[in-house]
Amino acid sequence: MDDVQDRDVLKVGARKQLFIDRRFFHRASGMSLRMNIPYQSPEPVLQADRPWEALGIGGYNTVLREGDGRFRLWYAAKMKAGLPQEGAVRLCYAESEDGVFWQKPELGLVSFAGSRANNIVAPLDECQSMQGATVYVDERAAEEARYWLWSKFQPRDDEVKSGILPGLWAMHSPDGLHWTYEAGQPNPPGQMCDTQNVFFWDDRLDLYVGYTRVHETQRRDEAAEAKFGKRYRSVGRITSSDFRTWSETQIVLEADALDLSMPVPPGTVLEKPQVDFYTNAVFKHPETEDAYFMMPAAYYHWGENDFPATMDVQLLTSRDGISWERQGDREPFLRRGLDGTASGGMVMANVWPVFTDTETWIYYSGRGSHHGVANPDGSNTGLFRAVLRRDGFVSADAGFVGGEFVTPPLDFDGGELELNVDCGGGGWVRVELQDIDGRGLEGYELKDCETVTANAIQARVGWKGSGCRIPVDGQPVRLRVVMRSAKLYSFRFVNRAAG
């Protein structure tokens, strides 16, 4: 069945178009959508080697690449709670020239065990605790508040006694190092936040969008209580126009009927859902109008004492950040490592992939122990890096015998057509431009197209006699794409001067 009406026009402008769903398959044969698995380096790029990291690198971290090329990392350092420090988690800072080899600078900002000779940046008091922080650069904010973080926050014991509430707190900073608590915290009050709490400005909606845990399913879901006797974790979404007043929480991901019917070993007595979702790692692709990705950590616990208590990462996509489609038949997007290694028990994707000219880097945390293990080995943890082709999350694939598809009419802005495509050794692609009624445009029919055999991130499509220039007369066009043994990741209408 066609996804849109025959003459409905999609406005694509000059923004990148990703194949995260069947939107561009108005008519298709021999085509499939495929989740592509990144390469996961078995060696961590960051490990625990400081006294304030005694229980290891935590699961919730942020990597950003600044405009000057520097890689910056805000990571969770875990330690035993108790005096002289009541809190068990700190937010620490590292930086790198290449995203692989990291330095932990001595910043002199926050005291730990009586010394400021460390790389801790938050919380500001060593008797406080901060877990689940996401750091975000808000280009709309004033210079003194360009960096923001959002985190589960635990005040000092005496602060709690005086009425200061734990919960989801925000901090701002001019440089990502010197942080100030926002007034009026926690905000929103009563929000479940025991995860990596993610937020960003959504330019499609002109709203801040946040993703966190859902109080109702984790703390007081009557249906879960009646069926399993225990509750479960799910992903919620909230929005705000000013980062102060937030909407009610909307559940956007929870274990569904297929998850809850997942086969388990014979003889298992289920007392809770077999799987729930520990984190979300939601982001909106910065070069698109409406391509959203979620990389949640799926937590498996179908046996006694939460056995096997392991986690891997799935991949979901969305056009609105609310309705999500599971990719890859729910198979892992990021797999846990070999038993005994620093990623052998659990892996969690961290938010904000880093995009290079040819690759997508996904940072993720690993832990050798399973969830809930007492006295875990902090040295057997780390931050890892997975490498994927640029924008290679999902591709439109044609196999050995070939396939083709025709798009809906596209309202575009640009004089050339650019493909992110992998034709392998023997594959090829040809493109025909059609009018809104599906008739080939003279000079741009399939027979006129120069065969594309590239493996390139920005492969231009050309036609005999016309080169790469396409007719720009304000009228929508359809693309008829015929391909064999090839993977198409994205397309984009561009002007050569704009790249």
N, C-alpha and C positions, 0 to 999 in steps of 0.2 A: 504493500500500500504506500502511496506517495506521502511524504511527510508534510508537504504544503500543498495548497491548491495550485492548479496548473499555471496560473499567471501571477501568483503572489510574488512580489519582488523583495529580495533580501538586500538590505543596504550594507554593503561591505566596505565602501569607501576605499582607503588605502591601508587599512589595518590588516594585520596578519590573520589568516583564517586557518584554524586547526581542525583536524579530523578527530574530534572527541566524541562524536555521535554521528547519526545518519542525516544530519541537516542537509548536506550537499548531495545526497543520493536521491534526487527526485525520481530518477529511474536508474536502476543498476542491475548488472548481471555479472557473475563471476568475481564480485568484490567482497571483501570482508574487512572488518575493523580489528586490529590486533594491538594488544598491550605489549609494549617492548620492554624487556627487562634490562636494567642498567648493570654495568660491571661494578661489583662490590669489591674493593680492595680488601684483602684479609688483614692488613696491618692498620692499626689505628693511626690517625694523624696527631692525636693528642691523648696523653695518658696522665693518670694521677701520680704526682711526684712531689707534692708539697704537704706539710703537716695539716693544713686546712682542707686537704682533699683525702683525708684518711679513709673514708668510705667510698671514695671513687668519684669519677665523673658522672654527674646525674643525667637523667634522660632528657631534660628540657634545655635546649641551647639555641642560639641564634648566630648565624654567620651572615655578614653583609660585606659586599664589595663596594668600596667608596669610589667616587668619581676620579680620584687620583690613582686608582688601581690597588690601593691597600685592601687587604682582607682583614676584617675585624670580627672577633668572636667574643660573645658573652656566654659563659657556660656555668652550669650548676656544679658547685663543689660540695660534696657531702661529708659530714663528720658526725661523730657521736654527740648527742645532746647532753647537756649538763654543765655545771659550772666549770670554768669561768664563762663559758658561752652556753646559754640556754638553747639557742636556735641550732638546728641541725643542717641547714643548707645556706650557702652563700652564692651570690652572683659574682663571678670572677671574669677577668678580661685577658685576652691574648690577641696578638696580631701577627700577620704574615705577609710576606711579599708575593708568595705564589699560591697560597691556599693549602699548602701541604705541610710545610715546616713552620711551626708556630713558636713564638716567643711569649713568655709570661713576664711582662715588665713589672718592676717594683714601683708601685704607684704612690705609696705613702698616704692613702686616703682613709682607710678603715682599720681600726685596731683588731688584732686577733691575738689572744693570749698575751696582751700587754705590748704588742709591737705592731707598727704600721708597715713593716717591711714585707709587703705582700702585694698581690694583684687583685685584691677584693675591691669591688666598687659599690656593693649594696648587699644587705641593708646597711644603714649608717651606724647601727649599734650592734656590737658583737653578741648581744643577748637577744636580738631579734632574729627572725628566720624568714627567708624568701624562697619560694619554690614555684616553678612553672612560669618564669618570666619570659616574655617575648619582647625583644627590642625592635622598634619600628622608627624609621626616619619619616617624619611628617613634613613634606615639602611645603605644606600650607601654613605651618606654624611659624611663630616669631623665632628669631635666631636663638634666643635664650631657652627655647623649648622645642628645638628641632628634633631631638631624640625623645622618645617616649618608651616606657615599659609598663607592662600590665602583668601583675603577678599575684599569686596567693601569698598573703603576708601574715606573719604571726608576730604580734608585739611582744615586748618583754612581759614576764609574769606580773610584775608590779603595774605595768600599763594596763594589762587586761583587768586587774583588780580595780583599777581606777576608772574603768568604763570604756577604754579604747578597744574597739572591736577588731578582731581578725577578719580576713575575707579578701576580696579582690581589690587590690590597691593599685594606683597609678603613680608613676614618678616621671619627671621630665628633666632634661639636661641639655646644655648647649653643645656638648662634645661627646656624649656617651660615657663619660667618666665621672663627672661631678653631678650627682643626682639630687633632686629635691622632691620631697613628698608633695603630692597634690593635696589641696585642702578638701575637706568633706569626704574623707574615706571611711569605710569602704564604699565604692561606687561601681556598679549598683549594689545596694545593701542586700545581704541575704543570697547573693549569687553563688552557686556552687562553682568552685574554682580549683579543685584538686586534680589539675592536669596542666599541660602547657597551654596557657590562655592566649589566643591569637586574635589580633585585631588589625584593621587597615582601613584606609579611606577608599571607598568604592566609587570611582569616578563615573560609573554607569548610573548609580543611584544618588550620588551626592550625599552619601551617608557614611559614618563610621559603622563598620560591621565587625562584630565580635563572635568568636566561637569558643565555647567553654563546655563545662559539664552541665548536666541537668539535675537539679535538686530532686525533682519528683521521682525519677527512675532510680537514683542512687540512694535516696533517703526515705522515701515514703510512698512508693508505688504499690497500691493495694493489690493490683492485678498480679504483679510479680510476687508479692507476699503470699497470695492465695495459691499460686501455681507452684512456686519453687521454695517458698519459705525464706528466700533471700532476694536482695535487690541486685541491680546491674547498672553498668555505666553506659551512657549514651552521649551524643554530641548535640549541643544546643546552639542556637544562633540568636543574637540580640543586635539591635541597631540604635544609632544615636546620631543626631545632627550636630551635637556640640561636645560629645564625649563626657557629658555630665548627666543627662537625662536619657534613660535607656528604655527600650521596649520590653515587653514581656518575653521570656525565653520561649523559643519555638524549637521543638525537637526536629532535627534534620537527618540524624542517622542513629538507628538503634538496631539491635538484632531482630531480623524479620523471620517469617515463617521458614524460609529455607535455612537460615542460620540455626534456628531452633530444632530443625529436623536433621541436622548434620549427624551422620553416623558416628557412633562412639563404640568403644570396645564392648563385646558381649558381656553381659552381667553388670554393666555400669548402672548405678542408681543415680539418676539426675536429681540434684537438689537445687540447681540454679541453671540459668541459661548456659549452654556449652561455651559460648563466646560472647564477649562484649567489647566495647571500644574504649581504649584507654586514653588516646590522644586524638588530635584531628589534623594538625599541620595543613590547614587550609590556606590557599593563596589564589589570587587572581593573576592570570598571566599579564604582565605589564604592557605587552604590545597588542593586546586584543581588546575587543569591546566586551566580550561576554564569555570568556573561557576560564572556568574556575576548576581548581584541582584540590582534592583532599587525599592525604596520605595517612590514614589512621592506623594506629597500632592495634591489631586484633589480639585480644588477650584470651587464651584458651585455658579453661579450667573445668573440665567435665568430670573430674574424679575426686576422690577423697583428698581433703586439705588442698583443694584447688589444683590438683594434679591435672596436666603436666606443668601448669603455671608458666607457660612460654608465650612469647609474642613474636609476630612478624608484622609486616606492613602491607596493606592493600592499597589499591589506587582507585579513586572515584573521580568522575567528572560531572560538570554541571554547566548550564547556561545562565543560571540565576543565583547560584549559591544556596539554593533551598532544596530543590529536587535533584537528587544525586543518582548517577548511574554507576554501578559496579563494573569495573573493567577486568578483562582477563579471567572471566568465570570465577572470580573471587580467589584466584590463586595469588600467592604472595608476589608483590612488586619488589619488596626487599625481604630477603630471607635471613633468618638467623644463621650464625656461623657454625663451624664444627664444635661439637661438645668439647668443653675445656678451654676454648678460646674466649677472648674478651667480648665476643658477640654471640657466644654459644647458647645463652639463656634467653635473652630478650634483645630486640632492636626496636627503636622508635625513630621515625623520620622527624627531623627538625624543619622548621618553617623556612621560607625564602630560599629556594634554589638559586644558585649563582649561574648566570648565563655568560658563557664566553662566545667567541665568534662561531665556534663549531661544536661546542659541548654544553651540556647541562650538568652541573654538579649538585648532587643532593647530599647534604651532610646528615648523618644519623648517629645516634648514640647506641652503644652496645654494652651489655653486661653479661659476664660469664655465668652468673648465678640466676636461678629462676626467681620469680616474684615471691616475695614474702620470706625469703631465706634469712634466718637470723645470722647476724655477724657476717655479712657478705665480705668477700675479699675485694677491697677497693682497688688493688693493683690490677685486677682482672676486669677492668672496665675501660672505656675509651670513646673518643669521637672518631667516626669513620667517614669516608667519602665514597659515594657511588657516582659513576660517570655514565652519562647517557648522551646520545646524539642531541644536538641542539634541537629543542622542541620535539624530541623523539618519544614522548610518552605513549602516544597512540598513532597508528598509521593506517591509511587505506591501502590494502594489499590486493594485488592480483597475482595469481599463481602461474604455474607453468603453461597452462592452456590460455591464459589471458582473461581479461575482464574489462568492463567499461562502465561509466556512469555519466549521467547528464545532470547538471545542477539546476536548481530553480533559476529564474531570471535574477541577475546580480546588478545592482546599482553601484558602480565602482568609480574610483577616482585614481587615475594613473594611466600612463601611456604604454606600459609594458607589463607582461605577466611573468611572475617569478615563482619557481617551485623549489621546495625543499624535498628532494627526491633521491632515492637510492635504487639505481637500476642494476646493481650487482654486475656480474660479468656478461650476462646475455639478455638482460631485460631492456625494455624500451617504453617510451611514453610518447603519444601524440595527442594534440589538443585541437579541437575545432571550436571556433566561435560561432554561436548561433544567435538568431534574433529571438525575441520573446516567444514567438510561435514555433521555435525549434527548427527553423530553416538556416542552413549554413550560410555564413556571410561570404560573399564573393572574394576570393583571394585568401580566405582564412578557413577553408574547409579542411577536412582531414587529409586529403591528398596534397594539400599545399604545405602542411606542417613539416618542418625539419624535425627528423626523429631525434628525440632526446634520449641519450644513453648515459647520462651523467650520474655520478654520485656526488652531489653538491648541495650545499645549504641554500645557495641562491642561483639556481639554474634558470637562465632566461629562455623563454619559448620564442622561436622564430618561425616565419612563414616565407616560402619562396617568393621573391619579388617584393616583399614588404619588410623583411628583416624582423626585428623584435617589436617594431611600433605597431600598436593596435588602434583601430578607429575609435576616436573619442568624440562622440557627437551627442552625449547626454542620454543616449538610449541604453537601457539595460541589455545585457548579453547573457546567454547561457554558455557554460563550458561543457563540451562533450569530451571526456577524457578516456582514451583507449590506451590500455597498458598491458604489458606482459612481464611476469616475473620481476615485479617492481614494488617499491614501497613509497607511498606519497604521504608526507608528514604535514605539509601545509602549502598554501598558495597565497599570493599577495599581488595586488596591482600596485606598481610603483612607477615613479618617474626617475629616469636615470640619474638626473642631477641630485635627487634626494636619496639615491642608493636603494 
